[in-house]
Amino acid sequence: MKKTVFVGISGGVDSAVSAAMLQKAGYEVVGVFMKTWHPDFLECNEEEERRDAMRVAAHLNIPFLTFDFENVYKKHVADYMISEYKAGRTPNPDVMCNQHVKFGAFLKKAISLGADYVATGHYARTAQVKSYKVHKVKSKNSILSTFNFQLSTSLDPSKDQAYFLWTLRQEQLKKILFPVGHLKKAEVRKLAKKFRLPVAEKKDSQGICFLGDIDLKEFLKHYIKEKKGKVVDISGKEIGYHDGVVFYTLGERHGFTITKKSPKDGAYYIVSKDINKNTLVVSQNKNISHSNILKNIRIKNTNWISQTPTSYKLQATSYSCQIRYHGEFLPCKVICGSKASAEVIFDKPVLVASGQSCVIYDKDICLGGGVVV
């Protein structure tokens, strides 16, 4: 009997090719467009995206459904993002969307309607692997083998999205398919043409989906009042001004004004921010020793997907870590604590903002991660 897959079709190329690949592989495919939240003051192209998704479904001759996740999205993605920025932190809305919408509400509803799996156009890979566990039976140790699901990075590093998927759990992974995760983007484009998909020539979307072309800062200013403050250098000297410290994140070099600058000066980077004083600290050197440039950080709300990092204090295994999407893979060690927390120790100091996702890898395997405290 054929297995049924509900494919999240966004109107883009990756999800369309995913649906076509699964159909060719012999699955019963159902296309689903997920309706999310959009603010009233922004022009919304969601209906246009939905029409593209419908065209894909019609071309493949598969059933097409629309799931309304507006309330879930507003609560867990948009409202969360706004509240985090208000608190001076730098959240990742894509992580929350995957956790609560695509692999939360969508997965749950699809399974309730008879799906065996759900699929999306994410660039990531899953694999079922055998793992071993020591089990004590009548004071004797026996080794039990179990099957675990691993999450791995995509074969296309420029498109890899494993960073956004660190909250996934075993019970979700066994129900999720990522058909394009083992392909390069150029190969996906070729397949789109081969399948003659109506979105084959469509450009990739960028940024947070509900923002469209609007700048994030402009969006936040509808919810957070501007409050002009000082920009100072690392010696404390005032050299400019900004619109409100909560609108900025560490490492940023745009959006604030430097009034005292010589022609020889290079770009200024935000290296620290004082929420209470509404002050940004900037430097032309991102790697200076400053309060927000750290060799070890704490993360909370940790989730370990297929294995917990080995974390003996003296002999901790070396892993790599990303602290922003498409960021450098930084060598690190991980010491797991209690109550879903951990300490991440870097080989070299890093500039990291509170609220960002810190994702841990063992080579190409995504072990999981947490939120920077």
N, C-alpha and C positions, 0 to 999 in steps of 0.2 A: 504493500500500500504506500502511495506517495506521501511524503512528509509535507506539511503545509508551513510556508514561511510568510510572515507579514513583513514586507519591506517598507521601511520609512523612505518614501520618495519625496525629496525636498523641492524638486524642480531643477536640480543641478545634474551635472554629468555623472558624478561618482555614484550617486544612489540609483540613477537610471541604468548604468552599466551593471551595478550589483543585481538589480532585478532581472536584467536580461541574462546574466551569467547563471543565476539560480534557476531560471526557467529552462535554460539549455541543459543544465545539470539534472533536470528531471523533477524538480520540486513543483508543488502547487503554490504559485506565487499570488499573493494579494498585495496590491499597492495601497499604502496609507500615507496621506498627507496630514501632518500634525499642525493644527492651528494654534498659534501662540499669542502672547499679548503684545500689543503695540500702543504706545502713548498717543493720546488724541492729537497732540500738537505736531506729530510727525506724519509726513506723507507715507502711506503704507503700500508696499508692492506685494503684499502677501497673496492677494487674489491672482495676481499675474503669475506668481510662483506656483500657485495651486493649479492654474490652467496648464502650465508646462508639465506639472506632475500628471495631470489628467491625460495630456497628449501622449506622454510616455506609456501610461497604462493602456490607453486605447491602441497604440502602436503594437504593444506586446499582447494585446487581447487578454488582459487580466482584469479581475475585479478591482474596483477602486473605492476606497473609503476615506472619509475625513474624520479625524478624531479631534475634538475640541479640548485643548489643554491650556486654555487661556488663564484660568484661575491658578492652576498648578504653577505655570510659568511665572505669573506675576508674583506669587508668594515666594517661591523658592529661588527665582533667578533675579528678576528686576528689583523687588523690594529688598532682597538680601544684598544685592550690589549697592543700592543706594544707602542702606544702613551701614554697611561696611565703610564706604567712602566717608560718610558723616563722622564715623569714629576714627578716621585718619588711616584706615588700613587699605590695602590694595587687593581686592578680591578677584577671583577668576570665575566669571559667569558661565563660561563654557563647561567648566567642571560641574557646576551646579545643574546646568541643563542636562548633561549626560546622566547625572546621578538621579535627578528627580523627574525628568520628563522622558527622555529617550529610553533609558533603561530602568525607569521607575514606572511612571504612569502608562507609557506605551507598551512596555513589556507585559505588565500586569493585565492590561485590557486585551492585548493580542492573545495571550494564553487563555483568558476567560472566554474568548470567542473561538477557540479551537486550534490556535496556532501551536505548532511544535517548536518553532523558532521565530526569532525576529532577526532582521538584518538591516544594516545601514551602510552608507558609503564611507565609513571611517577608514583611514589609513592606519591599520593596526592588525596584528595577527593573534589568533588563539590556537592553542594546541592542547590535546589531552595527553598527559604524561603519567607514567607510573611513579608513585612515591612510596617510600617505605617508612613504617613506624614501629618502634619497639613496643610490644604489648605484653604485659605481665599476666601469666596464667598459672595459678597455683604455685607462686613463688619462682616460676621459671619464665625466662624471657623468650618470646617468640616474635618473629618479624612478620608483620602484616603488610601486604601491598595494597595500595589504594590508587585510584585514578584521580588526578588533579587536573585542573585546567590552568594553563599559563597564558599570560598576556605578554606579547612581545611587540617590539617596534616594527614599523613597516619596512619593507625593502626599499622604499623611497624616502631617504632621510629628509629631503626638502618638504615632504608632505606629511611626515609622521605625526600621528595624533594620539599616541599612547599616553602622552603627558596629561591629556584631558580625561583619561579613563581610569585614573588611579583609585577611584572609589568603588570600582566593580568588585563583586563578590563571587564566590564559587557558584552559588545557586543561580546567579545571573549569567555568568560566562557559559555555562553548559547549555544555555538557551539562545546564545547570540552568535551570529555569523557575520564576518567581515570579508566579503568576497574580493574586494580590491586591495586588501592589505598586503598581498604578496606581489603586487604589480607596481611598476613605475607609472607616474602620471601620463607620460607620453604613450604608454601601452594602453591605458584606460581610454585616452582620446582615440586611439586607433580602433579599439573595440567599439566605441560609440559610433564610429563611422561604419564599421563592419555590420553592426546591428541596425544601422540606419535610424538611429534614435533621433527624434526631433530636436533634442537639446545638444547634439554632438558638437556644435560650434559655440555653445554658450560659454561665456567667461566665468571663471571661478568667482564666488562671492568672498568678500573680505570682512573681517571684523565681527563685532557683535551683531547678530541677525536683526534685532528690532531697531537698531540705530540707522541702518541704511548708510547714507553718505554723511550724516551729521557727526561732528566731533563729539567724543565722549564727554569732554568738559562742558560743551554747550548743552548736552542732555542733562548732566548733573545740575547745572545752574537753574533748571526748572524746579528742582527739589531741595537744593541746598543754597542758602543765601551767600552771595559774595561778601567777602570780608578782607579788604586790602591789608596787606602786611609787608614786613620787611624781608628783603633778601640780603643776607650777610655772607661774607667770605669766612674761611675757617678761623681767622683771627678775631672775628666778631664785628668787623667793620661793615657798615651798611653800604651796599653798592647797587641796590635796586629795589623793586617792589613786585608783588604778585597779587592775584585775585582772591586768595584764600588757600591756606595750606592743605586743606583736604582734597583739593583738585589735582594735587601733584603726587607723583610717586618717585621713589629713589632711582637714580640713574637717568632720570629725564633731563633733557637739555632744551626743551622748548616750552613756551607758554608763559614764562616770567620775563620781566624787563630788567636789563642791566643798564643803569644810567651812568655809572662810573667805569668806563672801559676804554682801554687804549687800543690803537690799531693793531698792536702786536698780540693782543689777547686772543686766545683760542676759545673754543666752546666751553661754557660753564655747565657742570653737571650737578644735580641735586644729590648731596651725600648724606643729608640729615634733615629732619623736619621736627620742629617743636610745636606740638598741637596746642599746648596751653598758651604759649607766647605768639602763636600764629606766625612763626618765622621759618623761612627756608634757609638752609646752609648750603652754599654751593662751592665748587672747586673746579679748577681746570684739570685736575688729576683725579680720575675715578678711583684710583687705588691707594689714596692716602689713608693713613691710620686714623680713623675717626669713629665716633660712637656707633654708627650704623654699618661699619665695615668689620665683619666678625669672622672668627675662625670656627666658632661653634654656635649653633642655633638650636632652639627647641621647637618641636612641631607638635601639634595637637590633632585630635580627631583622626588618628592614624588608622589606616586600613592596609593590611598585608594580604595580597591576593592569593598567591600560591605557596609562599613560604615567608616566615618571619626572618628578618636579617639576623645573621649570627653576630652577637654583640657582647662577647666577653670583653671586659674593659681593657685588658692588657693585650688581647689577641683578636681584636675585632677585625672581621673580614673587610677588605677594601671593596667598595662599590663605587658607582658614579651617581651623580644627582643633577637634576635640572631644577632651577628655581624660577624659570620663566619659559614660556612656550618658545621653542626653537633656540633656547639658550644653550650655552656651552655645557657639555657633560663634564661635571666637576668631580675629581676624585674625592671620596669621602669615606668615613666610617660611621656606623649607626649603632647607638646604644639605646635599646628599647627600654622604656620605663613602664610604670603602671598607669592604669586608667587611659589607655589609648594615647600615649605620648611617647616621644623619643627625643634623643639628642643626636644631632648630626654634626660631625666634626670634619672640617675641610682641611686639606693639605695646605691651602693658601687662603688668606682672608678674602671674603666675598661681600659684595654689596647686596643686601637682601631686605625686602620690605615686608613688614608684618601683614598677614592676610594672604600672601602669595602661596601657591601650591608648591610644595617641595616634594619632588618625585624621585624615588630611588630605583636604580637599575643594577642588575647583575649581568654585565655584558648587554645582550639585547633583550633580556627578560625584564619586564616592568614588575618590580616586587610590590609596589604600592607607594604610599606616601602619607603626607599630612599637610596641615596648614601652619605656616610660620606664625609663631606666637608674637 
